[in-house]
Amino acid sequence: MRKVFLSSMLLNELKPEDPTYYTSDDFELSENRYDFPMTYLIDDKVKANDEIVIITAIQQDSGNNVNNATVNYKKYKAEVEKILQERNVNFKFEEIMLTENFDSLTFNKFFKQVAVLINDNDQLFVDVTFGMKPYCISLFVAVAYAEKAARNVDVDTVIYAQKYSGFSRAKTAEEKAKDPSKSRIYDITGLFYLNAIAGNAKPGQKHKLDKALDLLIND
């Protein structure tokens, strides 16, 4: 079974002077500090001798201009490679290049690009934090399609991180170091499986399913 980690790359510039510190009530995060939420998941889930695939959607450079996503991906790849090399695993990176211009079919094509990279018996880990919302939706739907259409595909974890964009300019360097702002990583895997329930619902079942949801979801 392959462990497959799917995400879209951050489009904003990473500023060393305004780092993002991640925390979570849903996961026990590594004490190592990473710039990307998916790296924390990789650090936690990858074990020795695993077969790992890292699939990342990246905004394509425009002409001679290198965009933030390309720069960020290099940093992300370096973070991940360090972990994978230390764990003695077989791994490869797959990149899905996103064009700067798009139309109504662009996100359908992205869905297909994601879906064909998922194989039977894959275990999936998904981060829907970054990227344009239609790409996040397409990624979510592609994973749902693969989980249902392929054999023995397990969606282990889906995360979303609250992205903090930097310290307040009013804070001094001393205040930033003493009381850094935090961004939370949330486990939204339950939402994925609620979507599966919705997809399997039959006309006339809503009243019965509403009662089931009362048992599944405590207000």
N, C-alpha and C positions, 0 to 999 in steps of 0.2 A: 504493500500500500504506500503510495506517495503522499507526502504531506505538502499541500499546495497553498501558498500564501498569496492572496490576490488583493491589490489595492491600486488606487490612483495617486499620482505624485502631487505633492504640495505645489501650488502655483505661486505663492507669495515668497518673497525673499526671506531667507533665514539670517537673522542679525545676531552675531555672537554677543553683542552688548545687551540684547533684549531676548534672552533665551526663553524657551517654553519648558516649564517643569511639569512633568506629568505625574498624576496621582490617580488612585482608583479605589473605590469601595467594593468593586466587583472582582478585582484581580489582586494577587500579591505580586507587586512589580519588583523587578530586579533593582538592586541598589545602584547598578550602573546607570548613568544618565544618558539617555538617547534623545535624538532630535525628532524621531518619528514614532508614533504609537505602535505601528506594526512591529517595530524592532523589539519592543517589550514582549509581544506575543511570541515572536520567533525565539527569543531568549528563553522563554518559559516552556515552549512546546517541543522544541527540537531536542532529540536524544541521539546518543551515539549510534552510528550505523543506519540512521534514517535516510530515505531518499527524498530530497527536498527540491521543490520547484518554486521559484519566486516570480510571480507574474505581476508586472506593473504597467499601468497605462501612463504614458508620458506625453505632455504637450510637445509637439514637434517644433524645432527651431524654425524661425522665419528668415530665410535668406542667410546672411552672414551674422545675424543677431542670435546670440545664445540666450535662451530665456531662463527664467528662474527654475522651471521644472527640471531642465537638463542639469543645472548646477546642483539642485537638491537631490536628484537621483544619484549622482556620483557620491554624495555624502551618505545617502541611504544605503547604497550598494556597499560602500566601505564598512559601515556599521555592521551590516548583515554578514558580509564575507568574513569578518573577524570572528564572529560567533560560530559560523559554520565550519571554518577551518579548525577551530579549537575543539569542535565536537566530533571530528573525524567522520563526516557524512558526505555522501554523494549529492551534489547540488548543481543546479543550473538556473540561469536567469532568462526569463522571457519578457521582451518588451513589446507593448502594443503602442504604436505611435499614433497620437491624436493630431489631426490637422487643425490649423488655426481657423479655417473657414469650415462651416458645416451647413447642412440643410436638414430637412425633416427625416431623411433616411440615414443620416450619419449615426444616430444612436442605435438604430436597428443593426447596422453593420458592426458597431462595437459589440453589441450583444452576441452576434455570430462569432466574432474574433475571440471573445472570452469563452464561449461555449465549446468551440473546437479544441481548445487547449486543456479541457477537463476530460479525464479518462475514467473508465470503469475502475472501481476500487479506490478512488482518490479520497483523501480526507482533506476537507477544505477549511481554510481560515481566512476570513474576509474583513477588510477595513474599508468602511464607506465614509471616512472622514473628509477626504480631500477631493477636489475636482468639481466640475459643474454638476449641478443636481441631476440633469438628465443622464449623465454618465454613471452617477451613483445608482440611479434607478435601474439603468440598463445592466449594471454589474449585479445588482440584487436579483433581477429577473433572470439573468443568465445562470446564476448559481442555482436558483429555484428550478429552472428547466433541467439543468444537468443532474440535480439531485433526484429528480423524478424520472428522467428519460434514460440515464445511464444506470449501469448495474453497480450496486453496493457503494454508492457515493454518500459519504457522511459529511454533513455540514457541522463541523465541531463548534466553531466560534465565529460570531459576527460582532465587530466592535465599531463604535463611533466615539471619537474624541472631541471634547469641547476645545476648539483651537483658540489659544490665547495669543494675541498678535503682538504683545510686547508690553513692557513696563510703562506706567504713566510717566510722561516727561517731567512731571512735577517731583518725582522721587529722586532723591540723591543716590549716588552709587552706593553709599553706606546703607541706606534704607533698602535698596534692591537686594543687597547681599544678605541683610539681616532678615528680611521678610519677603522672599520671592513669591510672585504670584504663581498659582497652580492651575493646571488644566486637567480635567478628569477624563479618564477612559471608561466608557460604559460598555457593558455586555448587553447587546441587543439581539442575541441569538433567539430569545423567546419570540421576538417580533417576526423573525423568519418563519418559525413554526406556526405562528398564528396565521401567517400568510398561506401556509400549506393547508391549514384547516379551511380557510376561506376558499382556496382553489378547489377543494374537494366537496364543498357544500352543494347540496341539491336544492332545487326550488321547493319551497314549503318547509324547509328544515330550520329556518331562522329562529323560531320560538324555542325549539329544542336546543339549538346551538347556543342561544343567548343564555340559557340556564347552565349549559356546560361552561361557558365563559365565566359565569359567576363563580364557579368552583375553581377555575384555573387562575383567575385574576382577582386578587384581594384588593379592594379599594382602600 
